[in-house]
Amino acid sequence: MHVMVIGAAGMIGRKLVEKLGSDAEALGRSIDRLTLVDVVAPPVPAAFASVSNALALDLSDASAAATLASLRPDLIFHLAAIVSGEAEADFEKGYRVNLDGTRSLFEAIRFEGHKEPYTPRLIFASSIAVFGQPFPEKIRDDFFTTPLTSYGTQKAICELLLADYSRRGIFDGIGIRLPTICIRPGKPNKAASGFFSNILREPLVGQEALLPVDENVRHWFASPRSAVGFFVHAARIDTSTIGPRRNLTMPGLSALVGEEIEALRRVAGDKAVKLIRREADPAIRSIVSGWATDFDAQRATALGFKAEANFDEIIKIHIDDELGGKI
């Protein structure tokens, strides 16, 4: 099987490739060819050194999408995107990368199929940002997608395209509406949701972190380990069990910022909590106030998708996966 990961240099992309390298049967079929793509050439894992190809391409360039489709991968993980805060700050870049790049890829696959039959499985990284206020107490998959950010709008448009291209048999698509991934490893990025990770990740290594919102802000979370599990499971699932609504809200954990902090206290003590500095940011608060806080993810759960049950578990996963098991 030929697997392509677009956005392979990003956090989820790297962890997905690591998973595939450590578990030869993760996808239920052996990988005999792996293509990794990002705006900078992604590193090639040792497990795939003999069958991997790393490409530095910008998907918002239509010629790049045509190049990728011409390789005719059997399975495509499309993870590439401009994050929420940057998409809001740079209107043109957000639409060029998040919407135009995705549409170019979908069209390139369609034209490749005109040459001879070609219907790959395509897993698309969407977001709970596709939903906008006013919200019910818990949001179901069939709730209106009326986003209140440019990022959410771009993802919602791509979801509609994915469903239509799948309906027409151009590819076999699944949209994965990711919760906010926490704790994200590495350094802070431009995502408006970044502080949810920052207030845990930095204190765990003795560094100060800024909290730009109130502790009563509630949100929907899953760990990077769960995120990788979502994509792996989506690659294996029988899509006939999904039906025509191809975009799925993933399971997760609804929690307050204050509950995050208390979980940090239980796992790492008061010393870590004291490294969180409150500094209000009206711009971040405005964006976050338009996000959903709780979901009914029974549809995805019934299809076999899984996530964490509490924040203590999420913190411990980060400690195991990123800190060698020690604080």
Secondary structure as GFF3:
##gff-version 3
##sequence-region A 1 327
A	DSSP	beta_strand	2	6	.	.	.	ID=ss1
A	DSSP	alpha_helix	11	22	.	.	.	ID=ss2
A	DSSP	beta_strand	33	38	.	.	.	ID=ss3
A	DSSP	three_ten_helix	46	48	.	.	.	ID=ss4
A	DSSP	beta_strand	52	56	.	.	.	ID=ss5
A	DSSP	alpha_helix	62	70	.	.	.	ID=ss6
A	DSSP	beta_strand	75	78	.	.	.	ID=ss7
A	DSSP	alpha_helix	84	89	.	.	.	ID=ss8
A	DSSP	alpha_helix	91	94	.	.	.	ID=ss9
A	DSSP	pi_helix	95	100	.	.	.	ID=ss10
A	DSSP	alpha_helix	101	115	.	.	.	ID=ss11
A	DSSP	beta_strand	121	127	.	.	.	ID=ss12
A	DSSP	three_ten_helix	128	130	.	.	.	ID=ss13
A	DSSP	alpha_helix	150	167	.	.	.	ID=ss14
A	DSSP	beta_strand	172	178	.	.	.	ID=ss15
A	DSSP	beta_strand	180	181	.	.	.	ID=ss16
A	DSSP	alpha_helix	194	204	.	.	.	ID=ss17
A	DSSP	beta_strand	209	211	.	.	.	ID=ss18
A	DSSP	beta_strand	218	222	.	.	.	ID=ss19
A	DSSP	alpha_helix	224	236	.	.	.	ID=ss20
A	DSSP	three_ten_helix	239	241	.	.	.	ID=ss21
A	DSSP	beta_strand	247	249	.	.	.	ID=ss22
A	DSSP	beta_strand	253	256	.	.	.	ID=ss23
A	DSSP	alpha_helix	257	268	.	.	.	ID=ss24
A	DSSP	alpha_helix	270	273	.	.	.	ID=ss25
A	DSSP	beta_strand	276	278	.	.	.	ID=ss26
A	DSSP	alpha_helix	282	289	.	.	.	ID=ss27
A	DSSP	alpha_helix	298	302	.	.	.	ID=ss28
A	DSSP	alpha_helix	311	322	.	.	.	ID=ss29
###
